Amino acid sequence: MSFAHAGMNFAQAQETPPANEPAAPHGKVLFSRDQDSPEVEKKAKAPVAETVVEVSDAERTSLTFTSYDLDVHLTPAESKLAVHARFGVKNTGKAPLTRLVFQISSALSWESFTGQTAGRVVPLSFTQHAIDTDADHTGKATEAVVALPQPLEPGATLALTGFYSGEVVQSAERLERIGAPLDQAANADWDQIGAERTALRGFGNVLWYPTAAAPVFLGDGAKLFQSVGLNKLRQAEATVHMRLTVEYVGDAPDAAFFCGRREQLVKVSENQNLPVAESPGVATAEFSERPLGFRTLSLFITDRAGTVTDNSLISAVTDHYDALPSYGAASTKVQPLLAEWLGAGPLRLLNILDHEGQPFEDDALLVVPMRAATPEVLAPSLVHSLSHAWFGSSHVWLDEGVAQFASLLWIEQAQGREAAVKQLQQEANTLALVEPGPSSGSPVASSANPSAGTSSSSSASSSDSDAGQSLILASDEVYYGTKAAAVLWMLRSVVGDDALKRALEAYRTDKMDSDRKEFQRVLERSAKRDLAWFFDDWVYRDRGLPDLSIANVTPRALDKIGDKGKGFLVSVEVKNDGDAAAEVPVTVRSGTLTSTQRLRIPGRSSASTRVVFEGTPDEVIVNDGTVPEVTASIHTKQIVAH
């Protein structure tokens, strides 16, 4: 399958721009440096090629992007990219910056920079050089060091404009240099602009837009993936706007997907006197300004309209038409579960782009190889992807956590509760490896102010596993995916299925998720319970995991239980040596007979409950595997009843 058409498949430095600054052009854009560039930009100094400048990682990581306004011109037949980029940056470091450092792919070159100073647009001098980094598929980046007329103070912002261009072809150099087989490298690094397809996944794969980050490498543990997560987190509140121009020959491309959003490409000009196969043309699309969210800037071009499944849940661009009925049947199979938990119908279509290689997902956009298979085989993966079509949040712990929670619900429905809990426990084992251990005095292992801005609080979510990550500032998938799904499963136990269902549907409909505490309030209204204790320990702060043990079990015989026969009153004391509070089931059992009470144990404390049991009890069970702990999440103790 091809991703594109027949000719090209798949003020002062601290001041913000003045209010009277001309607005960015909208509408039809054909992108010409000579015609569109301000005169001052044409006169900007040319860079000193390959002048190597010493740059510190502190300088590279002190910048947070606050906005992207991109004019992008693609010539896929020649693999060419040219970009007029307006972008805003903020100094989130601790020291003034006398220069700014920006990176793009080593396949691209910077041409000019301008900035706002004293209400005027002025050229900025810069040098550029190559640096080694695996944030780009070539294993290198072109780094520009831009001189400022005066320092950018901590907390200050600056608006800049930059031009850059070059050719983006498929490259697996970063993987080849660490010894990856060529076929595996090509399967992982498939980003390119070309006649066969145009697919750009962004930071961590190909730097087709300006970025600023310290160099990271695939051979250095998980640092590359941590850098990708932190980059997403730091820039989640940035706004993005793009005008796209695509040159083509022959049939026009159909649509563009930018940051998961689809826009139809509109033909602007064609030579009507030439045969269609030879006729050159230009197609454009514009993506309105929106918050970026927890994602990289990705761009895909498709050659044809997607085929919509009969149930109107999926739109797929594929040559494997024999696979479409299977995907339609699988989505119909999981539809009742999603409708029950997330709302009657999806908010949007799930768009699937059929492509060989490592899968890629951005909300309701899925890039994956499509093949015919039974609905039973396809359903487990589709329930996750379709969840993004049903539910969305700007907070990644909800956006991704709900999708993984839905996958657990599917396992429960298809294989039974025991299978779902087993899967939950397996994932919790991974979480236990990275969560901070119990503190030795301070009850908070890692905290963050829920009302603080993401960019200013990004330091609270470091890559240091000893510190942990609060869910609202999580950058590692083990937190915003694995832990988030466990948190939602625990909330299900705390408030009940019906209350959680109502809250998830109300939240996804209200769209009031700019406030990080909104989901808590929606759930509290639905459950009619105060849940501050839970959200404080599990969402807004990372207090690690509970560490439970059965401290004492005391059975006392009862001659009569109500109007029934003899039994026992079993007192159970549970100790929590961890910092996070836990609410767990405490079950007294004898054979198949059970009696259960729920018990909340604060961190660094103990709590007791009494369970009335008909008959003679044999054992007590604390936790049932649904609350992740430091070690085991099921505790048993035999009862000696007299």
ABEGO torsion letter per residue (X at the ends): XBABBAABBXXBAABBBBAABBBBBBEBBAGBAAAABBAAAAABBBBBBGBBBBBBAAAAAABBBABBBBBBBBBAAAGBBBBBBBBBBBBABABBBABBBBBBBAABBBABBBBBBGGBBBBBBBBBBBBBBAABAAGBBBBBBBBBABBBBBGBBBBBBBBBBEBBBBBAAAAAAAGBBAAAAAAABABBBBAABBBBAEBGABBABBBBBBBBBAABEAAAAAAAAAAAAAAAABBBBBBBBBBBBEBBBABBBBGGBBBBBBBABBBAABBAAABBBBBBBBBBBBBAEBBBBBBBBBABBBBBBAAGABBBBBABAAAAAAAAAAAAAAAAAAAAAAEABBABBBBBBBBBEBBBBBEABBBBBBBBBBAAAAAAAAAAAAAAAABBBABAAAAAAAAAAAAAAAAAAAAEAAAAAAAAAAAAAAAAAABBBBBBGBABABBBBAABBAAAAAAABBABAAAEBBAAABABAAAAAAAAAAAAAAAAAAAEAAAAAAAAAAAAAAGAAABAAAAAAAAAAAAGBBAAAAAAAAAABBAEBBBBBBABBBBBBBABBEABBBBBBBBBBBBBABABBBBBBBBBBBEABBBBBBBBBBBGBBBBBBBBBBEBBABBBBEAGABBBABBABBBBBBBBX
